[in-house]
Amino acid sequence: MRTRLLPLLIVLMAAVLLALGVPLAVSLAAAQQQKVVVDRIDDTARFASLAQFVTEPIGTAGVTAIRPPGAPRRSPSAAVDERQATLQKELARYYQVYGIRAGVFDRSGVPLAHAPEDWFLPARGELRRTFDVALASRPGHDPAQVWPWQRGRLVVAAPVIRDGDVVAVVVTDSPTGQMRARTLHGWLLIAAGEAAAMLVAVGAALRLTGWVLRPVRVLDATTHDIATGRLKSRVAAAGGPPELRRLARSFNEMADNVEAVLEQQRAFVADASHQLRNPLSALLLRIELLGLELPEGNAEVASVRTEGKRLAQVLDDLLDLALAEHASADLTLTDIGELTAERVDAWRPVAQDKGVRLTGRCPAVTAWADPVALSSALDAVIDNALKFTPSDEEVTVTVSSNGETSTIVVADGGPGLTEDELARIGDRFWRSSRHQNVHGSGLGLSISRALLTAGGGSIEYAHHEPRGLRVSVRLPRSAPHA
């Protein structure tokens, strides 16, 4: 659940940070550009004041200049030339210091003064459009936003007005390298802040999901333990929301009730099996005595004797199952290869009597198990394999280890089971309808599962190719938790 909840929280937090960071980055870029535009507007206004009385190109006569009081008389042409020279000098110094192209152009686009000297007003483009807007004395539009990955320039123009008429236009063409560098630097700071905020948010999300899901993880682990037969497991007190803590308490109460009911059931089965054994033993003894009074080979007596022994076997199996489900496992680090080899040798005479080849490949492999319980479980599995394997077929027992588990595989050459039968194998008293004539109570594999589950092991059933049943007993190789 955490792997699904945590990415969702991270995506939501990332969306929030992006929703805050992107407008902040856009506004930062706009602020940087606006600052440059305002500076260029101030510069063009200053140049416009200098160019107010320079209305014709250099060398053109007929321009009237205003003479300040007390100033010596000079010819109009000399005054214009002096103002043009001063304006040209200012523009050249401005270009030299800031690298910004600037010029004063008359209404037809002819330069009155400009720097650098090889810069002229183009016939079309952004420069020309800005010039036309200023020449018409209309409010200038803001230049298009220049982003850090673009190599655009900023063009700002201001009209030169004399006697209410626009007589010239001052145009500045600014490079944007420094502005884009400052914008990029600001964006990097924003990105660093966003990354730091994201790390903090991820840490908070980890703590939050851990706090919320800790009771869920404990509940899940406890549920798995109970499902696998460890009925003593309970949900330990943990943090988390109050609703989950109440759920944990309710689960413990439910587990206590279920364990009490199962304990009563086990006690009833054990007591009933034990109490029925004595009358059944007496009954079988009387049948044997009765058989001595009847002719030898009486079919009815033999049938009653067989059914009585079968009933005694069922009672013994019920008692074994009740004890297996009730008893706790005494786990030790066991050489299951050696133990399995002993059980194979013990069952080999039975296999030889049936004409079945019983082979074992049992290398030295260790696992945590209860040796007595494992021996009983293997006896039940091998006995079941020998029952259903016809003569001249083979039953193989293989021991192996893989990672954290050790496995004992018993494969027979019998008729096998269908998919539906595989789903039911191991249930109490269940036997396939095709094998009702085979001796047995239907409790052997149930006893094996109970014995293995108590020690943290498991038993699985599958098809064995080309035919037969494959039973896999899995045991943990790591030490059990306290």
N, C-alpha and C positions, 0 to 999 in steps of 0.2 A: 504493500500500500504506500509505503514511503517513496518508492521509486516512481509512483504515479502522482502523489500529492506534491512532492518537492519540485519536479519540473513545472507543474502548474503554477505554484507560487513564484518560482523564478521567472517564468514568462510574464506573469502579471506585474511583478516588480520591474522587470526590464521595460515593459510597455509604459509604466508610469514614469520611469526615469527618462525614457525616450520622449515621452510627451512633454516633459519639463525641459530636457536638454536641447531638443531640436529648436523650439522657439527661442531659447536663450542664445543658441549659436547664431540663428538668423538675425536676432536683434543686435548681437554683438557685431556681426559683419555690417549691418546697416548703420550702427553707431560709428564704426570706424570710417565708413565711407562718408557719412554725413559730416564728420569732423573735417575730413579732407575737403569736401565740397564747400563748407563754410569758410575754410582758410582760402580757397581759390576765389570765392566770392569777394572776400575782403581784398585780395590782391588785385582782382579785376577792377574793383571800385577805386582803388588807389591809382591804378594805371589810367582809368577813365578820367579821373580828375586832372592827371598830368596831360592827357591828350585832348582836353576839352577845346583848346583853341588851335589844335593842329588838325585841320580839316581837309588838307589836300596833300598829295604826295610831295616828297622832297623835290625842291626846284620849281614848284608851281607858284606863280606870283598872284597878286590880287587879293590876298588874305589880310584882313585888318586885325591888328593886334592892339590890345589895350595897354596904354603906357601908365604905369603907376606915377603918382604925383612926385615931382622932384627928380624923376629919372631922366637921363639924357635922351634926346630924341634919336631914334634909330629908324631905319627904313622898315616897312612891314615885312619885307622879304627876309631881312636879317633876323628879326624877332622870331619869325616862324622857323627859320633854320636853327636858331638857338634852342627853341623848344623841342624841335624834332631831334636834335642831337642829344639833348638831356633825356628825352624819352627813350631814344635808342640805347643810350648808355645804361639806363635803369633796366631795360629789358635784357640787355646782354649780361649785366651783372646778375640778374634774377635767374637767367638760364644757367650761368656758370655756377652759381651757388646751389641751386635746387634741382637743376636738370629739367626744368619745366619749360616747355616751349610756350612763348607768349608773343602776341602781335596785336597791332592796332590796324584795322582795315577800314577803308572808306566804304561807302555804300555799294560800290561796284566790286568790292573784294580786293582792291589794290592795296598793298601794304603801305602804311605811312611809316611804321617802324616795326621791326620784328627780329626775334632772336630764336634760333640761329638764322643766319642770313639766307640759308638755302631752304627755309621753311616757308611755304606759301599755302594759301587757302585752297583746298581742293574744290573741284567742281561739284562733287557729290559726296555723300557719306555723312557720318555723325557730325564731323566738324562743320560741314556746310549747313546741315539742318539746324544746329545750335546757333550758327551765325544768322541764319534767316529769322529765327525766332526772336533773337535780340534786336535785329534790324527792324522788325515790325513792332518793337516795343511791347511785345506780349510777355506775360509771365513765363519765365523759363521752367521747363520741366526738369525733375530730378534725373540725373543720369541713371542708366540701367545698372542694377546691382552687379558689381564685379566680385566673383567668388575667388577663393584662393587658387583654384585650379585653372582659372582663366588668365589670359595675358592682355586684358583690355586696358584702355586708358580713359581717364576722366576729362571731359571737355566742359568748360564753364565759360560763358560769354556774358558781357555786360555792355549795354549801349552807352555811347558818348553823346550826351544831349547838350545842345546849345540853342538857346532861345526857343526851347520847347520842341525842337526837332532833333531827330537822331541823325547825327552827322557822321558817326563812325561806330565801330564795334570793337571792343577789346575781347580777345579770345585767348584762353589758356588751355594747353593740352598737357595733362599731368600723367607721368608714369605711375603705375599702381603697385610696384614691387614692394615697397616698404609697407604700404597699407595692407596688402595681401599677407605679408609676413606677420604683421601684428595680429591680423585676423586669425591666421593659422595658429599663432602662439596662444591666442585666447581660446581657440577651439581645443588645442591640446590640453590646456588647463581644465576646460570644461569636461573633456573626455577623462582626464585623470580623476577629477572629482566624481564623475559618473561611475568610473570603475571602482573607486574607493567606496562610494555609496552602494554599489552593487555587491561588493565583497561583504560589506556590513550587513546588507539585506540578506545575502545568502547565509551568512553565519546566523543571523536571527531566524531565518527560515529553518535552518538545520536544528537549532535549539527548539523552535516552536514545534516542528513536526516530531522531533524526538520526545518532547514533553507530552504531546497529544497521543502519539502512537505507542509510547512505552507500555501502557496497560494493554493495548491491543496485541503487541508482540508477546507479552507474557501470557495473555489469554490464549493466543494461537498456539504457543508452545505447550501450554498445559492441556489444551484440547487434544493436541496430537498425542501427548503422553497417555491420556485417558483412552483415546481411540486405539492405541496400540497395546492396551492392557495394563498400564501403570495407573491403577485406580487411586493410588494414594496421592497422586500429584494434585496440587492446589495452586491457585493464583496467589502469588505473594503480594503483599501490600506494596503499591507503587504509586507514583505521582500521576498527573494527568487531570483532565477535567473531572468534575464531580460526577457527571453522568457515567463515565467509564469506571470510576471507582465503585459506584453503586452496582454497575454491571458485574464487576469482579466479585463483589460480595455475594450477589445473587447466584453467580456461577458456582462459587464454592458451596453455597447451600444446596444447589441442585446436585453437585457432585457428591456431597455427603449423603443425600437421600438416595441417589442411584447406587452408591456403594453399599449403603445399608440394605437396599432391596436385593442386590446381587449377593451380598453376604448371606442373607436369609435363604436365597435360592440355593447357594452352594451348600449351606449347612443342611438344608432339607434333602438335597440329593445325596450328600455324604451320609447323613443319618439313615435315610431310607435304604441306601445301598447296604450299609452296615447291618441294619436291622433285618433286612431280607435275606442276608447270607446264611444266617443260622437256620431259619426254617427251610431254606432251600437245600442246605447241606443235609439236614435231617430227611427231607423228602427224597433226595437222591440216594441216601443210604437205604431207605425203605424200598426204593425201586430196585436197588441192587439185591436186597434180600428177597424181594418178590420174584426177581428173575431167577433166583436159585430154585424156587418152587415150581417154575414153569418149564416146559420143554426147552431144551437148548436151541438157540437161533430163533426165538419168538420175535417176529417183526414188530409187534406193537411195543414190546418192552424195549427193544433197541431204539425205536423211534422216540419213545418217552425219555429214554436215557440221553439221547442226542439233544433233544430240545432242552432238557434240564441243564446239560453242560453248556449249551449255548446261552441260556438265561444266566447261569453263573458267570460266564465270560462277560456278558453285558453289564452285570452288577459290578464286577471287578473293574471294567473300563469306566463305568460311571464314577466309581469311587476314585480311580486314578485321575479322571478329569477334574473332579471337585478338588482333590488335593493339589493338582497342577495349577489350577486357577487361584487357589488360596495361598499356596506357599510362595515365599520370596526366594529369589535366586541367590546363590552363593557364588559370585563371579570371581574367577581367578584367570590369570594369563595362562592359557592352555595350548598345548601343541595339538591342534585339531587334526593334523595329519596323522600323528601316531594314534590318537583316539579313534579316528575313522578306520584306520587299518585294522585295529583290534576288532571293531564291529563287523568289518567285512570278513575277517577270518572266522568270527563266531557264527556268521550266517552262511558260510560257504558249504558246510555239510547239508544244510537244508536245500540250498540251490542244487547241489549234486544229486540229491534224492529226486528232485523234480526234473533233472536233466537240463538245468539252466546254467549258463556260464556266468559266474559272478566275478568281475575283475575290478581292481581298484588301483588308481594312480594317486598316491597319497604322499606327496612331498612334505617336508617339515614346514608347516605354516602355523603361526600363532594367532590367537584371537582371545578376546575376553568372553568367557562362557562358564556356565555351571557344568562341570564334567558329567555329573550324574544325570542332569536334565538333558544335556546334549546326547548322551548315550541312549536315553530312553526315546528321544525324538528320532534319532537315526535308526533305532530298532524298528520303530513304527513305519518309517518311510521305506526302509529296505524290505520289511515284511510285506508292505503293500505292493512294492514293485515285483517281488517274487510271486505273489499270489496271482497277478494278472499277466505274467510273462509265460508264454507256452514253452514247451521243451525245445531244445536246440536253438533258443534265442539267448540273448546276452543282456545282462544288467551291468552297467558301468557306474562306478563311484569315483568321482574326480574331485580333488581338493586343489584350490588355487587362491591367490590373493590379488587384489586390485585396489590400490589406493588405500582407502580407509576401511575396507571390508574384506573379510575372507569368506570364500564361498565353497560349499559342498554341494555338488550336483549329482543327483541319482537319476540316471536315464535308463528306461526299460524298453523292451521290444514288444510290449503288449499291444492290445487293440487301440489304446489311447482314448481320448474323450473329445466330444464335440465342444464348440464354443460355449454353448449354454451350460454344458456339464462342467467346463472349466470354471465358470463363474460360481458354481455351487459347491465345488469340491472343498472339503474341509469343514462343511457345516455338520452339525451334530446329527447323527443317525441317517445322514444322506448317503445313498448308494445309487449308482447308475442302474436304471431298469434293465440294462443288458447284463448286469453282473449280480443279480439277486441270488443266484445259486452258488456264489463263491462265499466261503466261510468268512465271517467277520461281523462286527457289531456296528460299523460305520462311525466309530469314535476314535480310531487310531490317529488319523490326521488332525482331528480336533485337539487331541491330547498333545500332539507334537507342536501345534501352533501355540497352545497355552504355555508349554514348557519353554519354547524359544522366546516368546514375547516377554515373559517374565525376566529374561536376561538381556533384553534389548536387541534380540535377533528377530528374524522374519523368515517366512517360508513362502515361496512363490511356485506357481504351476504354469507349465506351457507345453506346447506340442513338441514332440521329439521326432525329427525327420530320420528315416522315411515314415516311421510309425512309432507309436508309444507315447509315454508321458515323461516329461522332464521336470523334476522337482529340484528347486534351488534353495538351499538353506544358507542364509547370509548372517554373518556375525561381525560385530564391530571389532576393529583392531585397536582403537583408542580406548584409554581407561574411562570407565563410566564416571559421570559427574556425581558428586556427593549429593 
